Amino acid sequence: MQAPLDVTVLRSGIPDTMPGRSVNVCERGIAAMLAGELVPGESVGIEVRLPLLADSLRTRAMVRYQDKLRCGLEFVGLSAEQRAVIRDWAKEAKSEAEIVASPSAAAVASASVLSASAKKESAGGEGGNGTTSGGAPRRPKRKRRWIAFVVLLLLAVIAGGAFWWWRWNKEWEELESGLGNPDVASAEKPQAQVAAEVMEKLLLHRVEPAYPAEARKADLQGVIALDIIVGRDGSVVGMHALNGPDVLARAAMDALRWWKFEPYRVNGEPAVVETTVAVEFKK
């Protein structure tokens, strides 16, 4: 089951909240895709907005698995009431999914009711005088219109839900494809070249690179210099390595994708800027 969620992790005393969506949920944990990077062993807070439930599910979890955008989180201290909520939600969600999977069934059933009602009235009428064979008045047309309205409303709800689900998944696919490519270039040209020491003071969120196993075996060490483009929102939107082995450069870029800066301002307005950063790899 897919549901929107927020994961909050405390780093250097600063809470960092990452949006995401669940891939599946059970009473012991959740598998999710996040627009950010976690580290196995970290303790995080989770808020999951499960469909069909009025309130969000809030709890703590331990990061057990991380691979690019995908992670596995084990619930910590989940109460018996919260476990029951997940069980009940799973049953309801399964039933709802079965209905949505075949929306035509509901429409066909409603149409059948409407058709049967119309046939009964047609068969009972005599000469179009508004009475049945026993002399009783016919059913008013208003009831037939009401049934037709219910059918149309049901179809509109199904179509609206399908469109929302398609759009939500499309937006996530675009996000995943963009984050998966470390060489994504900015749609706009940088407005200024900013010194490394100036941008370093604006750095809000830093992710340390993972030391590749193959580089460790080959005893590769050193400092990788990278030219990066920072967008108006402070995120890294483009980069390329200026030196070093490819294996270390890729590891550095994988980490830089998650860096976040306070927006650099030109004439008081957030601007797209270019700067240089250095990432060190040593044993």
C-alpha positions as MATLAB code, in Angstrom:
seq = 'MQAPLDVTVLRSGIPDTMPGRSVNVCERGIAAMLAGELVPGESVGIEVRLPLLADSLRTRAMVRYQDKLRCGLEFVGLSAEQRAVIRDWAKEAKSEAEIVASPSAAAVASASVLSASAKKESAGGEGGNGTTSGGAPRRPKRKRRWIAFVVLLLLAVIAGGAFWWWRWNKEWEELESGLGNPDVASAEKPQAQVAAEVMEKLLLHRVEPAYPAEARKADLQGVIALDIIVGRDGSVVGMHALNGPDVLARAAMDALRWWKFEPYRVNGEPAVVETTVAVEFKK';
ca = [
       0.000    0.000    0.000;
       1.261    3.484   -0.883;
       0.613    6.402    1.460;
       2.259    9.831    1.910;
       4.555   10.207    4.904;
       7.114   12.499    6.537;
      10.308   11.282    8.217;
      12.122   13.583   10.660;
      15.730   12.978   11.725;
      17.713   15.057   14.226;
      21.217   15.948   13.002;
      23.525   18.291   14.897;
      20.514   19.369   16.945;
      18.581   20.459   13.836;
      15.443   18.528   12.773;
      15.457   17.587    9.098;
      12.095   16.492    7.649;
      11.972   14.486    4.427;
       8.745   13.806    2.465;
       8.134   10.388    0.985;
       5.661    7.603    0.345;
       5.302    4.120    1.726;
       5.821    1.047   -0.417;
       4.294   -1.315    2.107;
       3.309   -1.202    5.761;
       2.988   -3.827    8.468;
       2.765   -3.868   12.274;
       6.557   -4.072   12.664;
       7.738   -1.517   10.170;
       7.464    0.276    6.876;
       9.298    0.255    3.551;
       9.397    3.679    1.942;
      10.861    5.918   -0.746;
      12.145    9.252    0.583;
      13.331   12.491   -0.974;
      16.426   12.337    1.236;
      19.062   10.040    2.635;
      19.091    8.184    5.945;
      21.820    6.208    7.649;
      21.236    2.676    9.003;
      21.053    2.858   12.783;
      19.554    6.362   12.896;
      16.457    6.969   15.024;
      13.721    8.901   13.219;
      10.193   10.135   13.747;
       7.491    9.050   11.279;
       4.116   10.531   10.418;
       2.108    8.398    7.982;
      -1.157    9.643    6.472;
      -2.937    6.358    5.862;
      -5.948    6.562    3.534;
      -9.355    5.950    5.143;
      -8.055    7.173    8.535;
      -8.900   10.586    9.918;
      -5.687   11.006   11.940;
      -2.071   10.440   10.912;
      -0.095    7.603   12.486;
       2.842    9.039   14.444;
       5.617    6.911   15.923;
       9.387    6.444   16.100;
      11.450    4.030   14.060;
      14.971    2.740   13.516;
      16.575    2.837   10.061;
      17.486   -0.749    9.123;
      18.125   -0.410    5.391;
      19.050    2.359    2.947;
      19.682    2.194   -0.795;
      19.425    5.481   -2.713;
      15.772    6.563   -2.319;
      14.597    3.314   -0.747;
      14.756    2.559    2.960;
      13.420    0.106    5.517;
      12.266    1.386    8.924;
      11.473   -0.724   11.993;
       8.863    0.725   14.343;
      10.077    1.379   17.886;
       7.661    1.436   20.813;
       4.510    1.007   18.739;
       1.549    0.746   21.115;
      -1.018   -2.059   20.999;
      -3.612    0.507   19.910;
      -1.435    1.658   17.012;
      -0.847   -1.949   15.922;
      -4.599   -2.492   15.936;
      -5.043    0.671   13.830;
      -2.605   -0.694   11.220;
      -4.375   -4.086   11.158;
      -7.811   -2.503   10.771;
      -6.540   -0.067    8.131;
      -4.969   -2.906    6.126;
      -8.288   -4.789    6.032;
     -10.241   -1.702    4.970;
      -7.614   -0.664    2.434;
      -7.650   -4.123    0.880;
     -11.424   -4.005    0.461;
     -11.219   -0.484   -0.976;
      -8.460   -1.534   -3.398;
     -10.572   -4.428   -4.670;
     -13.457   -2.032   -5.384;
     -11.238    0.530   -7.130;
      -9.545   -2.214   -9.164;
     -12.866   -2.924  -10.895;
     -14.769    0.386  -10.903;
     -17.006   -0.805  -13.696;
     -18.644   -3.300  -11.327;
     -20.155   -0.504   -9.217;
     -21.274    1.382  -12.281;
     -22.825   -1.746  -13.797;
     -24.657   -2.527  -10.558;
     -26.038    1.019  -10.312;
     -27.029    0.975  -13.971;
     -28.790   -2.356  -13.464;
     -30.848   -0.886  -10.625;
     -31.784    2.073  -12.786;
     -32.688   -0.168  -15.728;
     -34.772   -2.540  -13.601;
     -36.663    0.377  -12.076;
     -37.395    1.860  -15.480;
     -38.596   -1.467  -16.887;
     -40.907   -2.054  -13.953;
     -42.522    1.339  -14.390;
     -42.822    0.852  -18.128;
     -44.436   -2.580  -17.741;
     -46.910   -1.347  -15.122;
     -48.172    1.674  -17.104;
     -51.320    1.723  -19.230;
     -51.680    4.095  -22.120;
     -49.319    6.618  -20.617;
     -52.004    7.948  -18.260;
     -49.693    8.031  -15.194;
     -51.299    5.064  -13.382;
     -50.509    1.361  -12.933;
     -52.885   -1.485  -13.870;
     -54.394   -1.299  -10.379;
     -55.114    2.388  -10.696;
     -52.265    3.461   -8.343;
     -50.176    6.479   -9.318;
     -46.863    5.861  -11.020;
     -43.550    6.499   -9.250;
     -42.473   10.102   -9.780;
     -39.747   10.827  -12.312;
     -37.822   12.579   -9.575;
     -36.779    9.214   -8.121;
     -35.372    8.065  -11.443;
     -33.460   11.309  -11.750;
     -32.076   10.810   -8.254;
     -30.813    7.325   -9.141;
     -29.183    8.667  -12.294;
     -27.539   11.430  -10.261;
     -26.108    8.879   -7.800;
     -24.682    6.835  -10.689;
     -23.032    9.904  -12.237;
     -21.654   10.990   -8.856;
     -20.160    7.553   -8.273;
     -18.484    7.574  -11.688;
     -17.116   11.083  -11.048;
     -15.625   10.016   -7.699;
     -13.972    6.961   -9.279;
     -12.563    9.043  -12.159;
     -11.313   11.736   -9.787;
      -9.594    9.197   -7.544;
      -7.926    7.505  -10.512;
      -6.680   10.857  -11.846;
      -5.282   11.909   -8.425;
      -3.479    8.585   -8.039;
      -1.984    8.821  -11.557;
      -0.794   12.395  -10.994;
       0.715   11.573   -7.586;
       2.677    8.617   -9.010;
       3.772   10.676  -12.039;
       5.180   13.419   -9.803;
       7.080   10.842   -7.740;
       8.479    9.173  -10.848;
       9.766   12.555  -12.013;
      11.313   13.180   -8.593;
      12.966    9.764   -8.516;
      14.357   10.113  -12.033;
      15.752   13.542  -11.218;
      17.340   12.513   -7.931;
      18.751    9.390   -9.518;
      20.795   11.445  -11.972;
      23.641   13.343  -10.258;
      24.383   15.287  -13.421;
      20.995   17.026  -13.642;
      21.640   20.495  -14.990;
      19.841   23.631  -13.979;
      17.285   24.955  -16.433;
      18.689   28.441  -15.782;
      22.204   29.798  -16.045;
      23.922   30.760  -12.769;
      23.517   34.426  -11.925;
      26.718   34.625   -9.905;
      29.954   32.813   -9.079;
      30.217   32.529   -5.294;
      33.372   31.736   -3.331;
      33.491   28.354   -1.592;
      33.997   29.885    1.849;
      30.897   32.066    1.409;
      28.640   29.155    0.418;
      30.063   27.028    3.233;
      28.562   29.498    5.727;
      25.168   28.996    4.064;
      25.282   25.197    4.263;
      22.261   23.885    6.218;
      22.369   20.143    5.600;
      25.445   18.095    4.746;
      25.622   14.381    3.942;
      29.000   12.706    4.212;
      29.921   10.458    1.264;
      30.184    6.704    1.610;
      33.718    5.389    1.043;
      33.358    2.912   -1.877;
      34.605   -0.579   -1.081;
      36.513   -0.819   -4.361;
      38.292    2.478   -3.614;
      39.239    1.251   -0.159;
      40.654   -1.972   -1.593;
      42.652   -0.021   -4.176;
      43.864    2.365   -1.441;
      42.420    5.361   -3.300;
      42.400    8.537   -1.199;
      42.364   12.256   -1.765;
      40.244   15.365   -2.149;
      37.633   15.566   -4.905;
      36.856   19.101   -6.085;
      33.423   19.637   -7.646;
      31.804   22.510   -9.461;
      28.163   22.709   -8.360;
      25.093   24.799   -9.196;
      22.797   25.742   -6.320;
      19.171   26.570   -7.151;
      16.994   29.313   -5.756;
      15.663   26.965   -3.076;
      19.188   26.060   -1.896;
      19.260   22.553   -3.361;
      22.070   21.262   -5.564;
      20.678   21.149   -9.109;
      23.825   20.467  -11.111;
      27.423   19.319  -10.601;
      30.519   17.845  -12.158;
      33.798   16.624  -10.693;
      36.949   18.561  -11.511;
      39.489   15.889  -10.561;
      40.109   12.486   -9.041;
      39.229    8.845   -9.808;
      35.733    8.204  -11.167;
      34.806    5.908   -8.285;
      35.478    8.648   -5.710;
      33.869   11.329   -7.875;
      30.655    9.316   -8.152;
      30.565    8.763   -4.392;
      31.053   12.488   -3.803;
      28.237   13.403   -6.200;
      25.908   10.853   -4.608;
      26.377   12.671   -1.290;
      26.149   16.191   -2.738;
      22.692   15.495   -4.170;
      21.327   15.764   -0.620;
      23.178   18.915    0.456;
      21.014   21.905    1.256;
      22.061   25.556    1.406;
      20.371   28.684    2.561;
      19.441   30.444   -0.700;
      22.071   32.899   -1.912;
      20.559   36.294   -2.609;
      21.324   38.793   -5.350;
      19.707   42.218   -4.822;
      17.650   40.665   -2.044;
      16.184   37.905   -4.234;
      17.100   34.148   -4.180;
      19.410   33.375   -7.088;
      20.886   30.434   -8.974;
      24.627   30.432   -8.263;
      27.755   28.458   -9.081;
      30.409   27.515   -6.528;
      33.102   24.953   -5.777;
      33.179   22.398   -2.975;
      35.741   19.833   -1.884;
      35.050   16.360   -0.475;
      37.851   14.390    1.195;
      38.238   10.626    1.161;
      40.723    9.119    3.601;
      41.054    5.926    5.593;
];
